Amino acid sequence: MLAPFACQPDASRGRLWPERLSSFRSPFQRDRDRIIHSSAFRRLKHKTQVFVEHEGDYYRTRLTHTIEVAQVARTIAGVLGLNTDLAEAVALAHDLGHTPFGHTGEDAMERLMAPHGGFDHNAQALRIVTRLERHYADFDGLNLSWETLEGIAKHNGPVLGPNADPKRDGPLAYALTEVNAQWDLGLDTHASAEAQVAAIADDVAYSHHDLHDGLRSGLFTEDDLMQLPVTGPAFDEVDRTYPGLERMRRRHEALRRVFGRMVEDVIAVAQNRLTSAQPRTVDDIRQMGTTVIRFSKPLYQDLKAVRSFLFQRMYRAPSVMAVRAEVTRIIDDLFPLFLHAPKLLPPEWQPDVAAAPDETRLARVVADYVAGMTDRFAIQEHARLFGGSPRADG
């Protein structure tokens, strides 16, 4: 039984291109399935989370991260009486717009696209599911429901209006503007509780698995984590309960306690806020003016300390920064080459090239192509077109 403030499948605002309802799947289940079967979803398996895809078989990729986010989202949504299928669909789609090489690639693409309307991976995910997936006879994109598109657009909060994040200052990325002009997504309000769950599930997943991957990489040790809030008490608890536990089991036991604490905290805070606010509809959630799904203030502050540690010891570690410089060069080389020689794009991209009336529209075609590359394909293309390694003259 869904809560009254959950997104009800039979009350969906529908799809931009009307379709006959499935006899065995709800609209949100159909959205989830289309996302899983999309080309963009498959490409996530060879896209960076933190470590470039070829650096090791055990590190998270963008695909395994996405699966972990979806698992957390389903768990939290189920406890709160929300629509688990919608929460899962938004979680599975939330990173479809990521470039190769993770946030490093996105930073490069954002800089290169600044003269042409900007670049943002959330907006690019919308562009993928509304335009770039071209498999269906009746429409471009996946023709997802309004609720799933809304969740992709603003799972991190409103992008317009007084409640928008001040860090998003400036014009909207063109991809988001185009989709919103076609179908108003209510960008000045919060998203559904299901989309908010997908957003917090992203925070839970990466906060947990980046600790795992950082330890495996040797960028820091368990002793380092014992000095931090959240992680330190988790290791202490394991040591008391299982004295002398083998190192890898000790690590896993401690980090799964960190994981559990985050999930339990989110659920407790949400239950308290929902009890206090007494929302009766999903629109009550959208109009609350604040998120209902969040960490408690004490845990949020503790996690800030952990993330600051990760930023210094992992995301900005010298070895990671060396790879960041290398892969930035790849994007910086490929994008202008394709922009000035678009005939180098594959044949299936040439109709879009021919239809581009000016450099800005052509740049957007090139951005779609480069952003869709996997790590390995970008590296291979760079080697083919430029020869050698991007380090060669670095």
N, C-alpha and C positions, 0 to 999 in steps of 0.2 A: 504494500500500500504506500503510495507516494504521499509526501507531505503536501499541504495545500499550496505552499510556496514553491514547489518543484515545478519544472517544466513538464507539462502533460503532453504526451505525443499527439493525442487527438485534438489538442488546442494549438498545434503548431501553426505559425503564420504561413507555412507552405514553402514552395520553391519558386524561384523566378520563372522557370519554365514548368508549367503544371504537368504532373505525371499521375498516372493511375496508382493508387495505394497498393502496396504489397499485401498479399494475403497472409504472409507469414512473418513479416518484419515490420517493426514500427519505423516511422520516418528517421528516428535517430539511429536505430540499428542499421538502416540502409546507408545513412551517412558514414557511420563507422566502417562498414564493409567497403564502401567506395574508396575511402581514404586508404585502407589497408591494401587495396588492389591497385592503387595509383602508381604510376612510374616514379613520381617524386618520393613516395614513401619508400620504395625499394632502394632508391639512391642514397637514402640516409645511412645505409649499412657501410658505406665507404666515405662518410663525411666525419670530420673531426668533432669530438666533444672538447677535450683539452689537448690530448696528444694526437699528432697527425696519424692518420689511419694505419700507416705502415710501420709505426714505431713499436708495436707489440700487439700480440693477439688477445691479451687479457684486459687491455684498457677499454673503457667505454667508448663506443662510437655514438654518433647522433641517433642511430636506430636503437641501440640497446638502452640509451638514456630515455628515449621516447617510450619504449615498452615499460620501463620502470615507472615513468610518470603516469602512464595509463593505469598501471596496477595500483599505485597509491590513490589516484583519483577515484577509481572504482570503490576502493575500500572506504574512503572518507565519505563519498556520496552515499553509499549504501547505509552506513551508520546514521546519517542525517536524514534519511528518507528522501533523498534527491534522486533524479533520474540518472542511474549509473551509465546508461548507454550514451546519453548526451555528454556527460562528464568525460567518458572515455573517448568519444569522437573528437572533442576539443583537444584533449591531451594528445591524441595521436596526430592531430594536424598542426599542433602549435609550433613545430620547428620545421615544417615543410619548406619554408622560405629561406632557410639558412644556406649561405654560400659554402663552397669548399673552405676548409681550414677554419671553421668555427667563427668566433667573434673577430679573429684576426682578419679573415677574409671579408667579413661584413664591414669592418672599419675601413678597409681598402676600398670596397665597393661604394660605401657611403661617401668617401672623399671623391672618388672618380665620378660619381653621379650627382654631386652637389650642383653642378650647372644645369642639370637636366631633370630636376624635380626630386632629387634625393633617393635614398634607398633605406629600407627598413625591413627586417626579416619577417615581422608580423604582417606588414602590408604585402610583401612578396608572397607569403603563404596564401593570402586572399587572391592574389593575381593567379597563382597556380591553380587554385580550386575553382576559379571562375572563368579563366581564359586559357591557360597554358596546357592543361590536360585535355588532349583532343582525341578522344576515343569513342565518344558516343555520337550516334547518328543525328540526334535532334538538337544538340547544344554543345558549345565549348565548355570546358571545365567539368566539374562533377555534379553541378546542379544541386548543391547541398541545401538543407533547410535553412531558413532565416536564423533560427536559434544557433545553429552550428557556426554560421558565418559571423553572427554577432559575437560568439565566444572567441573565435579566432581574432577578431578585430580588437576586442577590448577586454580580454581576460585579465590583463594587468591593470584595468581601471579605465575610466573615461579618457578619451583622447582630445576632447573639446570641452569648453565650459569651465566653470569655477572649480570643479572637482578633478580636473585633469592634472596629471603630474607636471609640476613646473619644469622638470628636467626635459620635458618634451616640447619646450618652447620652440616656436617656429612653425612654418607651414607644414601641413600634412604631406607625407610622402604621396607622390602622384598615384601610386597603385591603390592606396586606401581611398583617395579622393575619387578615383574613377569608379571603384566598386560602390562606394557610398552614394554617388550620384545616380547609379543605376538602381540601387535598392537601399533606402535609408535604414542604417543600422543603429540609429540612436546613439551617436558617438559621444553625446554629452552626459549620458547616464552610465551607471555601473552595469555590468553584465549580470546574467543569471547567476544564482548560487552555484550551479553546475560549472560554469566557466570559471568562477572564482576558485572552486575546488581544483580545477585543472591548473590554475596559476600557482596555488600554494603547493600542489603536488610536484610541480617543477622545482620549486625551492627545496622541498624535502628531498627529492631524488638527487639533485646535484650536490646538495650539502653533504649527503651521505656518501655518494659514490666518489666524489672528488677526494674525500679522505682516504677511501680504499685505494684509489689509483695513485694518489700522492705517496702513500706508504709503499705500494708495490714498486714505484719508480725510484725509491730511495731518496726523494727530495726532502723528506723529513722522517722522523722515527716515532715509535710509540712513546718514547720518553718525552718528545716534544709535545705530543698531544696530551700527556698527563699534566701539563702545565696550563692547559686551557679550560675554560668553563665548558660544560656539557660533556666534552670528551674525557676530561680528567676524572670526574666522578664515575663515568661509565667504566673506565679501566679499573678504578679502585673497587667498584662493586664486583667486577669479574675476579679480581685478585683475592677478594675476601671469600667469594663463593667457590672458586676453583683455584686454590693456591697451586702454583707450579704448572699451570696449564701450558701446553705447547704453544709456541709463539703465534702461529697462524690461526689456531683456534681462539687464542686469547684476543687477537685482533678482531676476528669476526664477531665474537661474543660481545666485545665492547661496542663495536660500531653498530651492531643491530640494536643495542640498547639506546644508542643515540637516535637511530631511526625511529624506534618505538616511542621515545619521548617526544619527538617532533610530531608524529601522527596523533598521539594521545592529546597533546597540547592543543593542536588545531581543532580536534573534535570537541574538547571541553570548552574552548573559547566560543566556538560556533554554537554549541548548544546553549550556553549562557546568553549569548547575544540574541539568538533566535527566540528564546524564552522571554527575554526582556522586550524585544521589539514587536513580537507577535505578528509577523507578516502573514497576510492571508492569501496573497497571490504572488506570482513571480514578479509582477510589476512593482509590488511593494518592495521587493529586494532591489530592483533596479533604481528605485527612487529614494533609497535610504540615505544617499549622500555620503556613504562610507561603505567599506567592505564589511561583510559579515563573516567571511572566512579569512582568518588571519592567525598569526602566532600571538601568544600573550606577550605583554611588554617585557617581562623579565627574560623569557626565552629569546625574544627578538634581540635584546641587547646582548645576551650571551652568544647568539649566532653571529652577530656582527663582529664580535671578537674572533670567532672561529674563521669567518670569511676574510677578515683582515689578515689573519695568519696565512690562509691559503693564498691570498693575493700576493703577499710578499714571498712566500716560500715555494709556491707552485706556479701560479699564473705568470709571475714575473721572475721566476728563477732564470739564471743565466742560460742554462741549456734550453729552456723553453723559449726564451727571448731570441736565441740564435735561430731556432726554427721559425719563429714568428717573422723575423727579418727575411728569411729565405722565401717563405710562402707569400709574404707581401709582395716581394719582387715578381713572383709568378703572376699574380693578379695585375700588378702594375704594368707588366709586359703584355699580357694577353688582351686586356680590355682595349687599350688604344690601337693595338694591331688590328683587331677585328673591327673597330670603329672606322678606321681609315682604309681597311681592305675587307669589306663585308663579304666579298665573294669567297673568302676563306671559310665562312660558315657552311655547315652541311647543306645539301640540296633541299632538305625539308624546311630549312629556315629561310630559303631565298624568297618565297612569297611574302613573308613578313618584311624582309629587307626591301623588296620592290615596292611595298605599300607604304613605307615610311616616307612622309612628305618632307621631313627636315632632319637636321642632325640630332635634335632632342629625341624624336621618335625612333630614329635609328639607334641612338644610345640605349634606349629602353629595350630594344630588341637584343642588342649585344649584352646588356645586363641580364636579361632573362636567360640567355645562353650560358654566360659565364657563371652566373649564380647557380644554375642547375648542375654544373659539373660536380663530380665527386673529386675527392682529393687525388686519387690515383689518375683519373683522366686528366685533370688539370696539370699534374706533373708530367704525364706522358705527352700532352699537347705542347707544353712549353718546351720539352726536350726536342720534339719533332720540328717545331717552328723556329726555335732559337738555338738548338744544339746545346749539348752539355748540361751543366747544372746551373741554376740561378745563382749559386754561390761563386761561379767562376770569376766574375769581375766585381764581386761584392767586397 
